[in-house]
Amino acid sequence: MADKYKIIGPLYDFLNVVYGGKQFHKCKTAMNNDLKADDTILFAGVGHGRDAIDAAERGAKVTVVDLSATMLKNVEKNLKGKNFKHPIRLVHSDIFEFNEVGEYDQVVANFFLNVFPEDFMFKVMQHLATMVKPDGHFVVGDFHYPSGNILSKAFQNVYWYIAVGIFTVFAKNAFHKIYDYPKHIEAMGFKVTKSEDVNVLFVPALWSMKAQRKEVIKPQQKDVA
Ligand SMILES: C[S@@+](CC[C@H](N)C(=O)[O-])C[C@H]1O[C@@H](n2cnc3c(N)ncnc32)[C@H](O)[C@@H]1O
């Protein structure tokens, strides 16, 4: 299968920094803080993997999956000279061919779901959810759904459409509006228990959220999100 990230892949981390300074990394690692040593964590569509490296540095057992050989080469580059309690496991695969059901304390989709058209994105989300342990967490980091006053919404939309425009041209990603991830997470039977906004130029342009299956959430947690 053609590697859609062959052209833009090598520039991916650089573009993140140019476009958002340290804020993309902040968003991608926001939910790593609660990880415990030996937790199992999956990064789907990992890209260059700095978020996965952060998790491995915390002692987690990390698996990363990506369809792009270019992206995985960059993970290997970023891994050079690093040693962890548990070495990171790299898997070159379409996420739909990766089926480790109920294996992970945390399944992470950072800037991954936005690659797909909406109906397909929901299927990807459901597939990822199957790999979360019964009491585990599903994490999504991505562009913030438009919120706040008119200026804030305008900024969030422009910020997204510039990014998606570039990735539609260079990586053939789907061109679509910003997804309302909490709504989709709820529809899947999960509840967002923690959410963090990440500002770009004082506007919440990115966000990260963590969700759990509704039936395992303790009553006092149900009011958090
Ligand atoms: C926009 S990048 C996000 C990379 C990274 N997670 C981040 O936060 O920067 C999307 C990634 O998903 C990968 N990808 C796209 N479709 C995939 C699929 N069906 N299975 C696995 N990985 C896929 C791409 O190769 C790319 O690395």
The ligand as an SDF file (V2000), in Angstrom:
LIG
                    3D

 27 29  0  0  0  0  0  0  0  0999 V2000
   -1.9940   13.1870   11.4960 C   0  0  0  0  0  0  0  0  0  0  0  0
   -0.8600   11.9040   11.8400 S   0  0  0  0  0  0  0  0  0  0  0  0
   -0.8410   11.8750   13.6180 C   0  0  0  0  0  0  0  0  0  0  0  0
    0.4450   11.3560   14.1600 C   0  0  0  0  0  0  0  0  0  0  0  0
    0.6090   11.3850   15.6790 C   0  0  0  0  0  0  0  0  0  0  0  0
   -0.3290   10.5440   16.3660 N   0  0  0  0  0  0  0  0  0  0  0  0
    0.5760   12.7680   16.2280 C   0  0  0  0  0  0  0  0  0  0  0  0
   -0.0820   12.9880   17.2350 O   0  0  0  0  0  0  0  0  0  0  0  0
    1.2340   13.6330   15.7110 O   0  0  0  0  0  0  0  0  0  0  0  0
   -1.8240   10.4490   11.4720 C   0  0  0  0  0  0  0  0  0  0  0  0
   -1.0260    9.1770   11.5650 C   0  0  0  0  0  0  0  0  0  0  0  0
   -1.9180    8.0710   11.3980 O   0  0  0  0  0  0  0  0  0  0  0  0
   -1.3170    7.1090   10.5540 C   0  0  0  0  0  0  0  0  0  0  0  0
   -2.3960    6.3290    9.9160 N   0  0  0  0  0  0  0  0  0  0  0  0
   -3.2920    6.7540    9.0020 C   0  0  0  0  0  0  0  0  0  0  0  0
   -4.1610    5.7650    8.7020 N   0  0  0  0  0  0  0  0  0  0  0  0
   -3.7910    4.6960    9.4420 C   0  0  0  0  0  0  0  0  0  0  0  0
   -4.3100    3.3780    9.5890 C   0  0  0  0  0  0  0  0  0  0  0  0
   -5.3710    2.9690    8.8850 N   0  0  0  0  0  0  0  0  0  0  0  0
   -3.6950    2.5370   10.4520 N   0  0  0  0  0  0  0  0  0  0  0  0
   -2.6240    2.9490   11.1780 C   0  0  0  0  0  0  0  0  0  0  0  0
   -2.0840    4.1900   11.0760 N   0  0  0  0  0  0  0  0  0  0  0  0
   -2.6550    5.0450   10.2180 C   0  0  0  0  0  0  0  0  0  0  0  0
   -0.4930    7.9280    9.5790 C   0  0  0  0  0  0  0  0  0  0  0  0
    0.5030    7.1690    8.9540 O   0  0  0  0  0  0  0  0  0  0  0  0
    0.0460    9.0210   10.4940 C   0  0  0  0  0  0  0  0  0  0  0  0
    1.2560    8.6450   11.1040 O   0  0  0  0  0  0  0  0  0  0  0  0
  1  2  1  0
  2  3  1  0
  2 10  1  0
  3  4  1  0
  4  5  1  0
  5  6  1  0
  5  7  1  0
  7  8  2  0
  7  9  1  0
 10 11  1  0
 11 12  1  0
 11 26  1  0
 12 13  1  0
 13 14  1  0
 13 24  1  0
 14 15  1  0
 14 23  1  0
 15 16  2  0
 16 17  1  0
 17 18  1  0
 17 23  2  0
 18 19  1  0
 18 20  2  0
 20 21  1  0
 21 22  2  0
 22 23  1  0
 24 25  1  0
 24 26  1  0
 26 27  1  0
M  CHG  2   2   1   9  -1
M  END
$$$$
